[in-house]
Amino acid sequence: MKRPISLTARLVATSVLLVAMVSVVIGAAAFAVIRTTLYRQLDASVLAATGNTADPRRSPDGPNHHDEPHEEPFQGTFEGNIGPGTLLAWPDRSYGYIAGTRRDEGAALSSGAVQQLAEVPADGQVHHVRLGHDREYRVAVGTDLNGEVLIVGAGTQNADETLAGLLVAEVIAIGLALAGATGGGLLLVRRQLRPLREVAATANQVAELPLATGEIDLAPRVPGHLTDERSEVGQVGSALNRMLTHVESSLEARHRSEQQVRQFVADASHELRTPLATIAGYSELARKHPDDVAGLRTALDKVESESGRMTALVADLLLLARLDAGRPLEREPVDLTRILMESVADARVLAPEHVWRMELPDEAVEVIGDEHALHQALTNLVTNARRYTPAGTVVTVSVGRQKPGDPFAAGSVRVAVHDDGPGFGDDLAEHAFERFVRGDRARTRDGGTGLGLSLVKAIAEAHGGEVFLDSEAGDTTIGFQLPAS
């Protein structure tokens, strides 16, 4: 498998490549400018020499005494804009020379070189000519002071040597620049990526935490100086912190759910164990005394009572499981006013020692929902008031729509049960709607499963509503509110 290239290597390679490209472009531009300048200087000297140079072998006072070509080199110095190494050729007379210095003799051109120079066009422009394998000249065609056709040339050796030295210097400079860019790039990139490595270290620290089971503690976070979203690393650090916070809250919710499931199973098992033990005990008693008719009747009554209790408990558990699973409820118009009157009528029969009152609007209040579930929620509220308040307590059950300015949204339906009983204690009020939570046994007249108010909450939330509780001694209001139909 091919090994991936690290981000550091890619960034350094990119920076070095950019430095190389810029250096090459600058070096090429400098080389071209200097070469053009040198060659222009050569061309200018050549053009200047084509019009003011005389043949040293021709007498200025008379005709030429040397009509035939001479191969001997000229010893001395030419007149005019002529320097050592300058090429002079008279193609009409098929001879030419390369000028020397006062100490050095010049060199005569071969007839072949003169013939090659004779092919240079007389257009007043400077041309590039190679004589032999290693001699290059910039030449131009003109006339000398005597009016003869003259070809003047300047060798490019000095200019070429200068350009070669410049090229070597540029190559060395580019190499040093690339080496410096590589070393400096490594230092700078590693320094700039250090915050990213710190972010990665935080992620690795979290990855090593045991998150499968148990209570979750995602304490590691990206440091604050690495979460400034004005920078790219800050954006990554801030996003990682938000993700860790979200994961932590999700894992905490999962842990709470697991604890609730465990507690739910334990409480359900406890609630079912009591009636099962009672049924088993009375069944054993009836089996041992089959002739005791009165005892047998008592045992059967107790078995029937505990069976009904288990049936109610299992029904509540099944409804809670159904609501927890998010199964859809019935969606049809429900008359809450009628349900309220039925629940209060039943409560008056079961608890005639309480004072039952109703506050109903002039018109029926309807919502869209599951009639059976809403009936059970209202019945549980009334049953809670009946069970956990003493005789003589005034219980007022009301239903109505909210008006603008009320605590809940205008148009929503509010169902409330108010009593002047002892109320919920502070500790109990915080957990009143949790499962298997029961009040002080001393306040109760008959036991419950502790699922009543939790069912009210689950049913209200399944209808898009919420529950509320406001309790103090002598003034307790509990209920739920549903969104407008």
URWOKA-V530734 format. One record per residue. PHI is phi in radians with two decimals (none if undefined). Layout:
phi=PHI
phi=PHI
//
This chain:
phi=none
phi=-1.19
phi=-1.31
phi=-1.18
phi=-1.47
phi=-1.22
phi=-1.11
phi=-1.05
phi=-1.10
phi=-1.14
phi=-1.16
phi=-1.11
phi=-1.08
phi=-1.14
phi=-1.13
phi=-1.13
phi=-1.11
phi=-1.12
phi=-1.07
phi=-1.10
phi=-1.10
phi=-1.12
phi=-1.12
phi=-1.12
phi=-1.11
phi=-1.12
phi=-1.10
phi=-1.14
phi=-1.13
phi=-1.12
phi=-1.07
phi=-1.15
phi=-1.14
phi=-1.16
phi=-1.08
phi=-1.08
phi=-1.12
phi=-1.09
phi=-1.22
phi=-1.15
phi=-1.10
phi=-1.07
phi=-1.11
phi=-1.12
phi=-1.16
phi=-1.16
phi=-1.14
phi=-1.18
phi=-1.44
phi=-1.28
phi=-1.95
phi=-2.38
phi=-2.06
phi=-2.00
phi=-1.39
phi=-1.16
phi=-1.55
phi=-1.79
phi=-1.27
phi=-1.23
phi=-1.76
phi=-2.75
phi=-1.22
phi=-1.21
phi=-1.62
phi=-2.27
phi=-1.33
phi=-1.68
phi=-1.13
phi=-2.08
phi=-1.72
phi=-1.27
phi=-1.25
phi=-1.38
phi=-1.84
phi=2.40
phi=-2.18
phi=-1.30
phi=-1.64
phi=1.66
phi=-1.41
phi=-2.09
phi=-2.10
phi=-0.98
phi=1.55
phi=-1.30
phi=-1.64
phi=-2.28
phi=-2.51
phi=-1.93
phi=-1.10
phi=-1.15
phi=-1.89
phi=0.99
phi=-2.60
phi=-2.91
phi=-2.49
phi=-1.92
phi=-1.10
phi=-1.91
phi=-1.79
phi=-1.12
phi=-1.63
phi=-1.79
phi=-1.39
phi=-1.32
phi=-2.06
phi=-1.33
phi=-1.46
phi=-1.28
phi=-1.10
phi=-1.14
phi=-1.15
phi=-1.14
phi=-1.10
phi=-1.12
phi=-1.22
phi=-1.10
phi=-1.43
phi=-1.19
phi=-1.18
phi=-1.57
phi=-1.94
phi=1.31
phi=-1.87
phi=-1.59
phi=-2.14
phi=-1.75
phi=-2.28
phi=-1.88
phi=-1.88
phi=1.39
phi=-1.69
phi=-2.34
phi=-2.05
phi=-2.13
phi=-2.37
phi=-1.80
phi=-2.16
phi=-2.53
phi=-1.79
phi=-2.63
phi=-2.25
phi=-1.54
phi=-1.17
phi=-1.62
phi=1.51
phi=-1.51
phi=-1.12
phi=-2.27
phi=-1.88
phi=-1.96
phi=-2.41
phi=-2.14
phi=-1.20
phi=-1.67
phi=-1.06
phi=-1.09
phi=-1.11
phi=-1.15
phi=-1.15
phi=-1.09
phi=-1.15
phi=-1.12
phi=-1.09
phi=-1.09
phi=-1.10
phi=-1.09
phi=-1.10
phi=-1.15
phi=-1.08
phi=-1.12
phi=-1.12
phi=-1.14
phi=-1.06
phi=-1.11
phi=-1.12
phi=-1.17
phi=-1.12
phi=-1.12
phi=-1.12
phi=-1.16
phi=-1.13
phi=-1.15
phi=-1.11
phi=-1.06
phi=-1.11
phi=-1.18
phi=-1.14
phi=-1.10
phi=-1.20
phi=-1.23
phi=-1.53
phi=-1.02
phi=-1.05
phi=-1.15
phi=-1.18
phi=-1.15
phi=-1.09
phi=-1.10
phi=-1.10
phi=-1.10
phi=-1.08
phi=-1.15
phi=-1.11
phi=-1.19
phi=-1.11
phi=-1.50
phi=-1.34
phi=-1.37
phi=-1.96
phi=-1.26
phi=-2.43
phi=1.37
phi=-1.26
phi=-1.78
phi=-2.33
phi=-1.67
phi=-1.23
phi=-1.04
phi=-2.48
phi=-1.19
phi=-0.96
phi=-1.07
phi=-1.27
phi=-1.91
phi=-2.09
phi=-1.33
phi=-1.29
phi=-1.32
phi=-2.05
phi=-1.12
phi=-1.11
phi=-1.09
phi=-1.12
phi=-1.14
phi=-1.11
phi=-1.14
phi=-1.11
phi=-1.13
phi=-1.10
phi=-1.10
phi=-1.13
phi=-1.12
phi=-1.11
phi=-1.14
phi=-1.12
phi=-1.10
phi=-1.13
phi=-1.16
phi=-1.18
phi=-1.12
phi=-1.11
phi=-1.11
phi=-1.10
phi=-1.09
phi=-1.11
phi=-1.09
phi=-1.12
phi=-1.14
phi=-1.12
phi=-1.08
phi=-1.15
phi=-1.08
phi=-1.11
phi=-1.11
phi=-1.17
phi=-1.11
phi=-1.09
phi=-1.13
phi=-1.14
phi=-1.36
phi=-1.16
phi=-1.11
phi=-1.14
phi=-1.14
phi=-1.13
phi=-1.11
phi=-1.08
phi=-1.10
phi=-1.13
phi=-1.22
phi=-1.13
phi=-1.13
phi=-1.13
phi=-1.16
phi=-1.21
phi=-1.31
phi=-2.20
phi=-1.19
phi=-1.54
phi=-1.47
phi=-1.14
phi=-1.13
phi=-1.16
phi=-1.15
phi=-1.12
phi=-1.12
phi=-1.12
phi=-1.14
phi=-1.09
phi=-1.18
phi=-1.08
phi=-1.12
phi=-1.12
phi=-1.21
phi=-1.12
phi=-1.11
phi=-1.12
phi=-1.14
phi=-1.09
phi=-1.11
phi=-1.11
phi=-1.11
phi=-1.10
phi=-1.11
phi=-1.12
phi=-1.14
phi=-1.15
phi=-1.09
phi=-1.10
phi=-1.14
phi=-1.20
phi=-1.10
phi=-1.33
phi=1.31
phi=-1.20
phi=-1.18
phi=-1.65
phi=-1.16
phi=-2.17
phi=-2.61
phi=-1.09
phi=-2.21
phi=-1.55
phi=-1.22
phi=-1.09
phi=-1.14
phi=-1.07
phi=-1.09
phi=-1.12
phi=-1.15
phi=-1.13
phi=-1.19
phi=-1.09
phi=-1.13
phi=-1.13
phi=-1.11
phi=-1.27
phi=-1.36
phi=-2.35
phi=-1.19
phi=-1.37
phi=-1.50
phi=-1.75
phi=-1.83
phi=-2.30
phi=-2.28
phi=-2.11
phi=-2.09
phi=-1.30
phi=-1.18
phi=-1.98
phi=-1.12
phi=-1.79
phi=-2.06
phi=-2.34
phi=-1.71
phi=3.13
phi=-1.69
phi=-1.09
phi=-1.11
phi=-1.16
phi=-1.17
phi=-1.10
phi=-1.17
phi=-1.07
phi=-1.17
phi=-1.11
phi=-1.13
phi=-1.11
phi=-1.15
phi=-1.12
phi=-1.05
phi=-1.16
phi=-1.23
phi=-1.34
phi=-1.86
phi=-2.25
phi=-1.33
phi=-1.05
phi=1.54
phi=-1.20
phi=-1.55
phi=-2.00
phi=-2.02
phi=-1.88
phi=-2.36
phi=-2.57
phi=3.13
phi=-1.63
phi=-1.32
phi=-1.89
phi=-0.97
phi=1.70
phi=-1.30
phi=-1.03
phi=-1.74
phi=-1.09
phi=-1.07
phi=1.63
phi=-1.31
phi=-1.76
phi=-2.09
phi=-1.96
phi=-2.39
phi=-2.14
phi=-2.01
phi=-2.48
phi=-1.85
phi=-1.41
phi=-1.20
phi=1.43
phi=-1.59
phi=-1.23
phi=-1.05
phi=-1.17
phi=-1.27
phi=-1.08
phi=-1.19
phi=-2.10
phi=-1.05
phi=-1.70
phi=-1.50
phi=-1.38
phi=1.08
phi=-1.72
phi=-2.23
phi=-1.37
phi=-1.05
phi=-1.05
phi=-1.18
phi=-1.48
phi=-1.62
phi=-1.84
phi=-2.60
phi=-1.26
phi=-2.26
phi=-1.56
phi=1.42
phi=-1.88
phi=-1.05
phi=-1.25
phi=-1.14
phi=-1.18
phi=-1.01
phi=-1.11
phi=-1.09
phi=-1.20
phi=-1.09
phi=-1.18
phi=-1.14
phi=-1.66
phi=1.41
phi=-1.89
phi=-2.69
phi=-1.82
phi=-2.57
phi=-2.65
phi=-2.34
phi=-2.39
phi=-2.68
phi=-1.00
phi=1.45
phi=-2.71
phi=-2.19
phi=-2.25
phi=-2.41
phi=3.03
phi=-2.56
phi=-2.24
phi=-2.06
phi=-1.15
phi=-1.08
phi=-1.12
//
